Amino acid sequence: MNFGYISDKITITVGDDLMPHHRLKNSPITTTYEVIKLSGSSLSLEEQENSRRVHEKMMKKRVDTFSNGIDVFKRFEYIDIDKLQKPQTSWSYFDKPKELELLNLISSIESIGILSPLVVKIRENGKYEIISGNSRFLALKNIYEQKREERFKYAPCFILDADVDEYFERSLIIDSNLNYRTMSQEVYIKAILEKYEILKRTKLYRNDINIAETISKEFSISQATVFNYLTLNRLCKE
């Protein structure tokens, strides 16, 4: 079985950039930036008003989504694994399963099947992007490639609405990985910082103390630890 991850070599950023990024001077990786200026791109008063309304509508929907939640389980289907695709964003940065962990997962699926369905989101190309369940998808795909049995050709999935808010989707990725996956300290801290930024931008919390309290409960750590990690954002970029 081939456990290589070619996607590890590709970085794609879609949506709001919530995390601070800065390369060290001695980094062997070089990045090229290109700025494209559009002539006549200044907005008219009408266009500015339309933009304000769109943003206001988006924020209202975001607040409603985080306040009332989304019924993730209302639409369930078995989906052909050929129609599933790994995330096309940089949001799912969590550690990939080690080879032994993947082999254990494969053995479990072969014996009793997938007990926890994947969570996916339909895309314009007719494919389904995996929000939660990349390891299960990888295990199922390996099994089917080896056995070619029809029962391993389809994955049980909960399908999210296409217009689910970006921040809710990113929060769901963090929460689902916290529930069952071991992760490095670096990834763990990154998840805390990103969760903080997501909650802060939903405008549901009065101050950092309220956000820290929510995060401490979700990550099962003290509020003091949360604030210690948040101080990383105040350090110099290097």
PyRosetta script that sets phi, psi and omega in degrees:
from pyrosetta import init, pose_from_sequence

init()
pose = pose_from_sequence("MNFGYISDKITITVGDDLMPHHRLKNSPITTTYEVIKLSGSSLSLEEQENSRRVHEKMMKKRVDTFSNGIDVFKRFEYIDIDKLQKPQTSWSYFDKPKELELLNLISSIESIGILSPLVVKIRENGKYEIISGNSRFLALKNIYEQKREERFKYAPCFILDADVDEYFERSLIIDSNLNYRTMSQEVYIKAILEKYEILKRTKLYRNDINIAETISKEFSISQATVFNYLTLNRLCKE")
pose.set_psi(1, 143.1)
pose.set_omega(1, -179.1)
pose.set_phi(2, -99.6)
pose.set_psi(2, 117.0)
pose.set_omega(2, -177.5)
pose.set_phi(3, -106.3)
pose.set_psi(3, 20.4)
pose.set_omega(3, -179.9)
pose.set_phi(4, -74.2)
pose.set_psi(4, 152.4)
pose.set_omega(4, -179.0)
pose.set_phi(5, -124.5)
pose.set_psi(5, 92.7)
pose.set_omega(5, -179.3)
pose.set_phi(6, -66.7)
pose.set_psi(6, -25.9)
pose.set_omega(6, -179.3)
pose.set_phi(7, -65.6)
pose.set_psi(7, -18.7)
pose.set_omega(7, 178.4)
pose.set_phi(8, -63.5)
pose.set_psi(8, -22.1)
pose.set_omega(8, -175.5)
pose.set_phi(9, -89.7)
pose.set_psi(9, -3.1)
pose.set_omega(9, -175.8)
pose.set_phi(10, -120.4)
pose.set_psi(10, 131.8)
pose.set_omega(10, 177.2)
pose.set_phi(11, -119.8)
pose.set_psi(11, 122.7)
pose.set_omega(11, 178.9)
pose.set_phi(12, -125.6)
pose.set_psi(12, 129.9)
pose.set_omega(12, 178.3)
pose.set_phi(13, -112.7)
pose.set_psi(13, 122.8)
pose.set_omega(13, 179.2)
pose.set_phi(14, -128.5)
pose.set_psi(14, 139.4)
pose.set_omega(14, 178.6)
pose.set_phi(15, 85.7)
pose.set_psi(15, -168.2)
pose.set_omega(15, -178.2)
pose.set_phi(16, -64.5)
pose.set_psi(16, 137.5)
pose.set_omega(16, 176.2)
pose.set_phi(17, -89.9)
pose.set_psi(17, 101.4)
pose.set_omega(17, -174.3)
pose.set_phi(18, -86.4)
pose.set_psi(18, -23.6)
pose.set_omega(18, -171.5)
pose.set_phi(19, -103.1)
pose.set_psi(19, 144.8)
pose.set_omega(19, 176.7)
pose.set_phi(20, -70.7)
pose.set_psi(20, 137.4)
pose.set_omega(20, 179.5)
pose.set_phi(21, -129.3)
pose.set_psi(21, 132.9)
pose.set_omega(21, 177.0)
pose.set_phi(22, -160.1)
pose.set_psi(22, 125.8)
pose.set_omega(22, -179.2)
pose.set_phi(23, -86.3)
pose.set_psi(23, 140.7)
pose.set_omega(23, 174.5)
pose.set_phi(24, -70.5)
pose.set_psi(24, 153.6)
pose.set_omega(24, -176.2)
pose.set_phi(25, -63.6)
pose.set_psi(25, -29.7)
pose.set_omega(25, -177.7)
pose.set_phi(26, -94.7)
pose.set_psi(26, 12.4)
pose.set_omega(26, 179.8)
pose.set_phi(27, -67.3)
pose.set_psi(27, 133.6)
pose.set_omega(27, -179.7)
pose.set_phi(28, -74.3)
pose.set_psi(28, -10.7)
pose.set_omega(28, -177.9)
pose.set_phi(29, -91.1)
pose.set_psi(29, 131.3)
pose.set_omega(29, 178.1)
pose.set_phi(30, -108.3)
pose.set_psi(30, 141.5)
pose.set_omega(30, -179.4)
pose.set_phi(31, -123.9)
pose.set_psi(31, 133.9)
pose.set_omega(31, 179.1)
pose.set_phi(32, -107.1)
pose.set_psi(32, 128.7)
pose.set_omega(32, 178.3)
pose.set_phi(33, -110.9)
pose.set_psi(33, 138.5)
pose.set_omega(33, 178.0)
pose.set_phi(34, -130.8)
pose.set_psi(34, 127.9)
pose.set_omega(34, -179.9)
pose.set_phi(35, -106.5)
pose.set_psi(35, 125.9)
pose.set_omega(35, 179.7)
pose.set_phi(36, -108.2)
pose.set_psi(36, 119.4)
pose.set_omega(36, 180.0)
pose.set_phi(37, -100.1)
pose.set_psi(37, 130.0)
pose.set_omega(37, 179.5)
pose.set_phi(38, -100.8)
pose.set_psi(38, 127.1)
pose.set_omega(38, 179.6)
pose.set_phi(39, -73.6)
pose.set_psi(39, 144.8)
pose.set_omega(39, 178.2)
pose.set_phi(40, 64.4)
pose.set_psi(40, 32.1)
pose.set_omega(40, -175.0)
pose.set_phi(41, -92.3)
pose.set_psi(41, 1.6)
pose.set_omega(41, 179.2)
pose.set_phi(42, -67.1)
pose.set_psi(42, 136.8)
pose.set_omega(42, -174.9)
pose.set_phi(43, -84.8)
pose.set_psi(43, 142.7)
pose.set_omega(43, 174.1)
pose.set_phi(44, -75.3)
pose.set_psi(44, 169.7)
pose.set_omega(44, 179.4)
pose.set_phi(45, -60.7)
pose.set_psi(45, -38.4)
pose.set_omega(45, 179.2)
pose.set_phi(46, -65.9)
pose.set_psi(46, -42.2)
pose.set_omega(46, 179.3)
pose.set_phi(47, -66.6)
pose.set_psi(47, -38.3)
pose.set_omega(47, 177.0)
pose.set_phi(48, -62.9)
pose.set_psi(48, -40.5)
pose.set_omega(48, 179.3)
pose.set_phi(49, -66.3)
pose.set_psi(49, -41.4)
pose.set_omega(49, 177.5)
pose.set_phi(50, -63.4)
pose.set_psi(50, -40.0)
pose.set_omega(50, 178.1)
pose.set_phi(51, -63.8)
pose.set_psi(51, -40.7)
pose.set_omega(51, 179.0)
pose.set_phi(52, -63.2)
pose.set_psi(52, -40.8)
pose.set_omega(52, -179.6)
pose.set_phi(53, -66.2)
pose.set_psi(53, -40.9)
pose.set_omega(53, 178.2)
pose.set_phi(54, -61.7)
pose.set_psi(54, -44.6)
pose.set_omega(54, 179.9)
pose.set_phi(55, -65.3)
pose.set_psi(55, -40.2)
pose.set_omega(55, 179.2)
pose.set_phi(56, -63.7)
pose.set_psi(56, -41.7)
pose.set_omega(56, 178.6)
pose.set_phi(57, -64.9)
pose.set_psi(57, -41.1)
pose.set_omega(57, 179.3)
pose.set_phi(58, -62.9)
pose.set_psi(58, -44.6)
pose.set_omega(58, -179.2)
pose.set_phi(59, -65.4)
pose.set_psi(59, -37.7)
pose.set_omega(59, 178.0)
pose.set_phi(60, -63.4)
pose.set_psi(60, -44.5)
pose.set_omega(60, 179.1)
pose.set_phi(61, -63.8)
pose.set_psi(61, -39.3)
pose.set_omega(61, -179.4)
pose.set_phi(62, -63.6)
pose.set_psi(62, -45.0)
pose.set_omega(62, 178.9)
pose.set_phi(63, -62.7)
pose.set_psi(63, -44.5)
pose.set_omega(63, 179.2)
pose.set_phi(64, -61.3)
pose.set_psi(64, -41.0)
pose.set_omega(64, -178.3)
pose.set_phi(65, -63.0)
pose.set_psi(65, -46.8)
pose.set_omega(65, -177.7)
pose.set_phi(66, -76.2)
pose.set_psi(66, -25.3)
pose.set_omega(66, 179.2)
pose.set_phi(67, -77.3)
pose.set_psi(67, -44.1)
pose.set_omega(67, -173.4)
pose.set_phi(68, -103.4)
pose.set_psi(68, -14.5)
pose.set_omega(68, -179.3)
pose.set_phi(69, 77.2)
pose.set_psi(69, 178.2)
pose.set_omega(69, 179.6)
pose.set_phi(70, -129.3)
pose.set_psi(70, 139.2)
pose.set_omega(70, 177.4)
pose.set_phi(71, -78.0)
pose.set_psi(71, 91.7)
pose.set_omega(71, -177.8)
pose.set_phi(72, -66.2)
pose.set_psi(72, -23.4)
pose.set_omega(72, -169.3)
pose.set_phi(73, -100.3)
pose.set_psi(73, 8.5)
pose.set_omega(73, -173.1)
pose.set_phi(74, -75.4)
pose.set_psi(74, -24.0)
pose.set_omega(74, -179.5)
pose.set_phi(75, -124.0)
pose.set_psi(75, 115.4)
pose.set_omega(75, -177.1)
pose.set_phi(76, -123.3)
pose.set_psi(76, 135.0)
pose.set_omega(76, 177.4)
pose.set_phi(77, -149.3)
pose.set_psi(77, 156.7)
pose.set_omega(77, 167.3)
pose.set_phi(78, -92.7)
pose.set_psi(78, 121.2)
pose.set_omega(78, -173.9)
pose.set_phi(79, -114.5)
pose.set_psi(79, 135.8)
pose.set_omega(79, 176.6)
pose.set_phi(80, -56.8)
pose.set_psi(80, 130.6)
pose.set_omega(80, -177.2)
pose.set_phi(81, -63.2)
pose.set_psi(81, -21.0)
pose.set_omega(81, 177.5)
pose.set_phi(82, -71.0)
pose.set_psi(82, -17.3)
pose.set_omega(82, 178.7)
pose.set_phi(83, -94.6)
pose.set_psi(83, -3.4)
pose.set_omega(83, 178.9)
pose.set_phi(84, -93.0)
pose.set_psi(84, 144.5)
pose.set_omega(84, 177.2)
pose.set_phi(85, -139.1)
pose.set_psi(85, 149.1)
pose.set_omega(85, 178.4)
pose.set_phi(86, -69.4)
pose.set_psi(86, 158.8)
pose.set_omega(86, -177.5)
pose.set_phi(87, -55.5)
pose.set_psi(87, 137.7)
pose.set_omega(87, 178.6)
pose.set_phi(88, -95.5)
pose.set_psi(88, 18.9)
pose.set_omega(88, -179.1)
pose.set_phi(89, -123.2)
pose.set_psi(89, 173.9)
pose.set_omega(89, 177.3)
pose.set_phi(90, -93.0)
pose.set_psi(90, 10.8)
pose.set_omega(90, -176.0)
pose.set_phi(91, -71.9)
pose.set_psi(91, -35.2)
pose.set_omega(91, -176.6)
pose.set_phi(92, -88.7)
pose.set_psi(92, 77.4)
pose.set_omega(92, -174.4)
pose.set_phi(93, -97.8)
pose.set_psi(93, 9.4)
pose.set_omega(93, -175.5)
pose.set_phi(94, -70.6)
pose.set_psi(94, 152.7)
pose.set_omega(94, -176.7)
pose.set_phi(95, -57.6)
pose.set_psi(95, 137.2)
pose.set_omega(95, 175.2)
pose.set_phi(96, -71.9)
pose.set_psi(96, 153.1)
pose.set_omega(96, 178.8)
pose.set_phi(97, -64.2)
pose.set_psi(97, 142.2)
pose.set_omega(97, 174.3)
pose.set_phi(98, -68.6)
pose.set_psi(98, 162.0)
pose.set_omega(98, -174.9)
pose.set_phi(99, -57.5)
pose.set_psi(99, -42.7)
pose.set_omega(99, 179.8)
pose.set_phi(100, -65.4)
pose.set_psi(100, -39.7)
pose.set_omega(100, 178.3)
pose.set_phi(101, -63.3)
pose.set_psi(101, -40.3)
pose.set_omega(101, 179.3)
pose.set_phi(102, -67.4)
pose.set_psi(102, -39.8)
pose.set_omega(102, 178.3)
pose.set_phi(103, -63.7)
pose.set_psi(103, -39.4)
pose.set_omega(103, 177.3)
pose.set_phi(104, -64.3)
pose.set_psi(104, -40.1)
pose.set_omega(104, 178.9)
pose.set_phi(105, -65.7)
pose.set_psi(105, -42.1)
pose.set_omega(105, 177.7)
pose.set_phi(106, -59.8)
pose.set_psi(106, -45.3)
pose.set_omega(106, 179.8)
pose.set_phi(107, -61.2)
pose.set_psi(107, -41.3)
pose.set_omega(107, 180.0)
pose.set_phi(108, -65.0)
pose.set_psi(108, -44.3)
pose.set_omega(108, -179.3)
pose.set_phi(109, -65.8)
pose.set_psi(109, -38.8)
pose.set_omega(109, 178.0)
pose.set_phi(110, -63.3)
pose.set_psi(110, -34.8)
pose.set_omega(110, -175.3)
pose.set_phi(111, -82.3)
pose.set_psi(111, -48.6)
pose.set_omega(111, -172.1)
pose.set_phi(112, -126.7)
pose.set_psi(112, -2.2)
pose.set_omega(112, 179.1)
pose.set_phi(113, 86.4)
pose.set_psi(113, -173.9)
pose.set_omega(113, 179.2)
pose.set_phi(114, -89.7)
pose.set_psi(114, 113.1)
pose.set_omega(114, -177.7)
pose.set_phi(115, -82.4)
pose.set_psi(115, -30.1)
pose.set_omega(115, -178.9)
pose.set_phi(116, -113.3)
pose.set_psi(116, 109.6)
pose.set_omega(116, -177.8)
pose.set_phi(117, -60.3)
pose.set_psi(117, 155.8)
pose.set_omega(117, 175.4)
pose.set_phi(118, -74.7)
pose.set_psi(118, 157.7)
pose.set_omega(118, 171.8)
pose.set_phi(119, -112.8)
pose.set_psi(119, 123.2)
pose.set_omega(119, -175.0)
pose.set_phi(120, -130.4)
pose.set_psi(120, 167.1)
pose.set_omega(120, 179.0)
pose.set_phi(121, -135.7)
pose.set_psi(121, 127.9)
pose.set_omega(121, -177.7)
pose.set_phi(122, -73.8)
pose.set_psi(122, 141.6)
pose.set_omega(122, 179.8)
pose.set_phi(123, -113.1)
pose.set_psi(123, 169.2)
pose.set_omega(123, -175.1)
pose.set_phi(124, -63.5)
pose.set_psi(124, -26.5)
pose.set_omega(124, -178.8)
pose.set_phi(125, -82.3)
pose.set_psi(125, 6.1)
pose.set_omega(125, 179.7)
pose.set_phi(126, 86.0)
pose.set_psi(126, -5.1)
pose.set_omega(126, 177.0)
pose.set_phi(127, -84.8)
pose.set_psi(127, 166.1)
pose.set_omega(127, 177.5)
pose.set_phi(128, -116.9)
pose.set_psi(128, 117.7)
pose.set_omega(128, 179.9)
pose.set_phi(129, -86.1)
pose.set_psi(129, 134.1)
pose.set_omega(129, -176.1)
pose.set_phi(130, -80.7)
pose.set_psi(130, 121.6)
pose.set_omega(130, 175.6)
pose.set_phi(131, -91.6)
pose.set_psi(131, -44.1)
pose.set_omega(131, 178.0)
pose.set_phi(132, -137.8)
pose.set_psi(132, 125.3)
pose.set_omega(132, 177.3)
pose.set_phi(133, 123.0)
pose.set_psi(133, 24.0)
pose.set_omega(133, -179.1)
pose.set_phi(134, -62.2)
pose.set_psi(134, -38.0)
pose.set_omega(134, 179.9)
pose.set_phi(135, -67.1)
pose.set_psi(135, -41.9)
pose.set_omega(135, 178.2)
pose.set_phi(136, -63.7)
pose.set_psi(136, -39.9)
pose.set_omega(136, 177.5)
pose.set_phi(137, -63.0)
pose.set_psi(137, -45.3)
pose.set_omega(137, -179.5)
pose.set_phi(138, -62.3)
pose.set_psi(138, -42.5)
pose.set_omega(138, 179.2)
pose.set_phi(139, -64.3)
pose.set_psi(139, -45.5)
pose.set_omega(139, -179.2)
pose.set_phi(140, -63.1)
pose.set_psi(140, -40.0)
pose.set_omega(140, 179.6)
pose.set_phi(141, -64.8)
pose.set_psi(141, -40.6)
pose.set_omega(141, 178.0)
pose.set_phi(142, -64.6)
pose.set_psi(142, -40.8)
pose.set_omega(142, 179.7)
pose.set_phi(143, -63.0)
pose.set_psi(143, -46.5)
pose.set_omega(143, -177.9)
pose.set_phi(144, -64.3)
pose.set_psi(144, -39.2)
pose.set_omega(144, 179.7)
pose.set_phi(145, -63.1)
pose.set_psi(145, -29.9)
pose.set_omega(145, -179.3)
pose.set_phi(146, -86.1)
pose.set_psi(146, -39.2)
pose.set_omega(146, -171.4)
pose.set_phi(147, -105.7)
pose.set_psi(147, -26.5)
pose.set_omega(147, -178.9)
pose.set_phi(148, 55.3)
pose.set_psi(148, 36.8)
pose.set_omega(148, 176.7)
pose.set_phi(149, -94.7)
pose.set_psi(149, 137.3)
pose.set_omega(149, -173.7)
pose.set_phi(150, -59.4)
pose.set_psi(150, -32.0)
pose.set_omega(150, -176.5)
pose.set_phi(151, -68.6)
pose.set_psi(151, -15.8)
pose.set_omega(151, 177.0)
pose.set_phi(152, -100.8)
pose.set_psi(152, 5.8)
pose.set_omega(152, -177.6)
pose.set_phi(153, -84.9)
pose.set_psi(153, -19.0)
pose.set_omega(153, -174.6)
pose.set_phi(154, -124.3)
pose.set_psi(154, 136.7)
pose.set_omega(154, -178.7)
pose.set_phi(155, -106.7)
pose.set_psi(155, 135.1)
pose.set_omega(155, 174.7)
pose.set_phi(156, -70.7)
pose.set_psi(156, 128.2)
pose.set_omega(156, -174.1)
pose.set_phi(157, -138.7)
pose.set_psi(157, 142.7)
pose.set_omega(157, 164.1)
pose.set_phi(158, -95.3)
pose.set_psi(158, 132.1)
pose.set_omega(158, -174.2)
pose.set_phi(159, -108.4)
pose.set_psi(159, 121.6)
pose.set_omega(159, 177.6)
pose.set_phi(160, -80.0)
pose.set_psi(160, 152.9)
pose.set_omega(160, 173.8)
pose.set_phi(161, -62.8)
pose.set_psi(161, 149.1)
pose.set_omega(161, -176.3)
pose.set_phi(162, -64.4)
pose.set_psi(162, -26.3)
pose.set_omega(162, -174.5)
pose.set_phi(163, -100.3)
pose.set_psi(163, 24.0)
pose.set_omega(163, 176.6)
pose.set_phi(164, -60.5)
pose.set_psi(164, 136.7)
pose.set_omega(164, -178.1)
pose.set_phi(165, -59.5)
pose.set_psi(165, 140.8)
pose.set_omega(165, -178.0)
pose.set_phi(166, -56.5)
pose.set_psi(166, -44.8)
pose.set_omega(166, -177.1)
pose.set_phi(167, -66.3)
pose.set_psi(167, -36.2)
pose.set_omega(167, 178.0)
pose.set_phi(168, -65.7)
pose.set_psi(168, -40.8)
pose.set_omega(168, 178.6)
pose.set_phi(169, -61.4)
pose.set_psi(169, -44.2)
pose.set_omega(169, -179.3)
pose.set_phi(170, -68.5)
pose.set_psi(170, -37.1)
pose.set_omega(170, 177.3)
pose.set_phi(171, -65.4)
pose.set_psi(171, -38.2)
pose.set_omega(171, 178.1)
pose.set_phi(172, -63.2)
pose.set_psi(172, -38.5)
pose.set_omega(172, 177.5)
pose.set_phi(173, -61.7)
pose.set_psi(173, -45.7)
pose.set_omega(173, 179.5)
pose.set_phi(174, -62.8)
pose.set_psi(174, -49.0)
pose.set_omega(174, -176.0)
pose.set_phi(175, -62.8)
pose.set_psi(175, -41.6)
pose.set_omega(175, -177.5)
pose.set_phi(176, -67.9)
pose.set_psi(176, -34.3)
pose.set_omega(176, 178.9)
pose.set_phi(177, -74.0)
pose.set_psi(177, -31.2)
pose.set_omega(177, 178.1)
pose.set_phi(178, -65.9)
pose.set_psi(178, -29.5)
pose.set_omega(178, -172.9)
pose.set_phi(179, -71.7)
pose.set_psi(179, -31.1)
pose.set_omega(179, -172.3)
pose.set_phi(180, -138.0)
pose.set_psi(180, -4.9)
pose.set_omega(180, -172.3)
pose.set_phi(181, -113.3)
pose.set_psi(181, 138.8)
pose.set_omega(181, 170.6)
pose.set_phi(182, -80.1)
pose.set_psi(182, 148.4)
pose.set_omega(182, -177.3)
pose.set_phi(183, -146.9)
pose.set_psi(183, 157.3)
pose.set_omega(183, 179.3)
pose.set_phi(184, -70.3)
pose.set_psi(184, 161.6)
pose.set_omega(184, 179.8)
pose.set_phi(185, -61.9)
pose.set_psi(185, -37.8)
pose.set_omega(185, -179.5)
pose.set_phi(186, -61.8)
pose.set_psi(186, -46.7)
pose.set_omega(186, -179.9)
pose.set_phi(187, -67.4)
pose.set_psi(187, -37.2)
pose.set_omega(187, 179.6)
pose.set_phi(188, -61.2)
pose.set_psi(188, -46.7)
pose.set_omega(188, 179.1)
pose.set_phi(189, -65.3)
pose.set_psi(189, -40.6)
pose.set_omega(189, 179.1)
pose.set_phi(190, -61.1)
pose.set_psi(190, -39.3)
pose.set_omega(190, 179.3)
pose.set_phi(191, -64.1)
pose.set_psi(191, -40.3)
pose.set_omega(191, 178.8)
pose.set_phi(192, -63.9)
pose.set_psi(192, -45.7)
pose.set_omega(192, -178.6)
pose.set_phi(193, -64.8)
pose.set_psi(193, -40.0)
pose.set_omega(193, -179.9)
pose.set_phi(194, -69.7)
pose.set_psi(194, -39.4)
pose.set_omega(194, 178.5)
pose.set_phi(195, -62.2)
pose.set_psi(195, -39.3)
pose.set_omega(195, 177.1)
pose.set_phi(196, -59.4)
pose.set_psi(196, -47.5)
pose.set_omega(196, -178.7)
pose.set_phi(197, -63.9)
pose.set_psi(197, -39.3)
pose.set_omega(197, 179.7)
pose.set_phi(198, -62.8)
pose.set_psi(198, -49.2)
pose.set_omega(198, -178.6)
pose.set_phi(199, -65.4)
pose.set_psi(199, -37.2)
pose.set_omega(199, 180.0)
pose.set_phi(200, -63.5)
pose.set_psi(200, -38.2)
pose.set_omega(200, -176.0)
pose.set_phi(201, -83.0)
pose.set_psi(201, -9.0)
pose.set_omega(201, 176.0)
pose.set_phi(202, -77.7)
pose.set_psi(202, -12.6)
pose.set_omega(202, 178.0)
pose.set_phi(203, 64.9)
pose.set_psi(203, 23.6)
pose.set_omega(203, -179.3)
pose.set_phi(204, -94.5)
pose.set_psi(204, -12.2)
pose.set_omega(204, -173.0)
pose.set_phi(205, -115.4)
pose.set_psi(205, 142.0)
pose.set_omega(205, -175.7)
pose.set_phi(206, -73.7)
pose.set_psi(206, -38.3)
pose.set_omega(206, -175.8)
pose.set_phi(207, -156.8)
pose.set_psi(207, -179.8)
pose.set_omega(207, -177.8)
pose.set_phi(208, -63.3)
pose.set_psi(208, -29.6)
pose.set_omega(208, -179.1)
pose.set_phi(209, -64.2)
pose.set_psi(209, -43.0)
pose.set_omega(209, 178.4)
pose.set_phi(210, -63.1)
pose.set_psi(210, -41.1)
pose.set_omega(210, 179.7)
pose.set_phi(211, -66.7)
pose.set_psi(211, -44.4)
pose.set_omega(211, -179.5)
pose.set_phi(212, -61.4)
pose.set_psi(212, -37.5)
pose.set_omega(212, 178.6)
pose.set_phi(213, -63.4)
pose.set_psi(213, -43.5)
pose.set_omega(213, 178.9)
pose.set_phi(214, -63.8)
pose.set_psi(214, -45.0)
pose.set_omega(214, -178.7)
pose.set_phi(215, -66.6)
pose.set_psi(215, -40.0)
pose.set_omega(215, -178.5)
pose.set_phi(216, -61.6)
pose.set_psi(216, -36.8)
pose.set_omega(216, 178.3)
pose.set_phi(217, -70.1)
pose.set_psi(217, -41.9)
pose.set_omega(217, -177.0)
pose.set_phi(218, -69.1)
pose.set_psi(218, -39.4)
pose.set_omega(218, -176.8)
pose.set_phi(219, -94.0)
pose.set_psi(219, -2.8)
pose.set_omega(219, 180.0)
pose.set_phi(220, 58.8)
pose.set_psi(220, 46.6)
pose.set_omega(220, 176.0)
pose.set_phi(221, -133.0)
pose.set_psi(221, 167.5)
pose.set_omega(221, -179.2)
pose.set_phi(222, -75.8)
pose.set_psi(222, 157.9)
pose.set_omega(222, 176.4)
pose.set_phi(223, -63.9)
pose.set_psi(223, -33.5)
pose.set_omega(223, 178.5)
pose.set_phi(224, -61.2)
pose.set_psi(224, -40.0)
pose.set_omega(224, 178.3)
pose.set_phi(225, -65.2)
pose.set_psi(225, -40.3)
pose.set_omega(225, 177.6)
pose.set_phi(226, -59.3)
pose.set_psi(226, -46.3)
pose.set_omega(226, -179.5)
pose.set_phi(227, -66.2)
pose.set_psi(227, -33.5)
pose.set_omega(227, 176.3)
pose.set_phi(228, -61.6)
pose.set_psi(228, -42.0)
pose.set_omega(228, 179.3)
pose.set_phi(229, -69.9)
pose.set_psi(229, -36.2)
pose.set_omega(229, -179.4)
pose.set_phi(230, -66.2)
pose.set_psi(230, -25.7)
pose.set_omega(230, 178.0)
pose.set_phi(231, -65.8)
pose.set_psi(231, -18.4)
pose.set_omega(231, 176.7)
pose.set_phi(232, -59.4)
pose.set_psi(232, -32.0)
pose.set_omega(232, 179.2)
pose.set_phi(233, -68.4)
pose.set_psi(233, -17.6)
pose.set_omega(233, -176.8)
pose.set_phi(234, -94.3)
pose.set_psi(234, -8.5)
pose.set_omega(234, 179.1)
pose.set_phi(235, -75.3)
pose.set_psi(235, 165.0)
pose.set_omega(235, 176.3)
pose.set_phi(236, -63.5)
pose.set_psi(236, 152.8)
pose.set_omega(236, -172.5)
pose.set_phi(237, -57.6)
pose.set_psi(237, -39.2)
pose.set_omega(237, -179.9)
pose.set_phi(238, -62.9)
pose.dump_pdb("model.pdb")
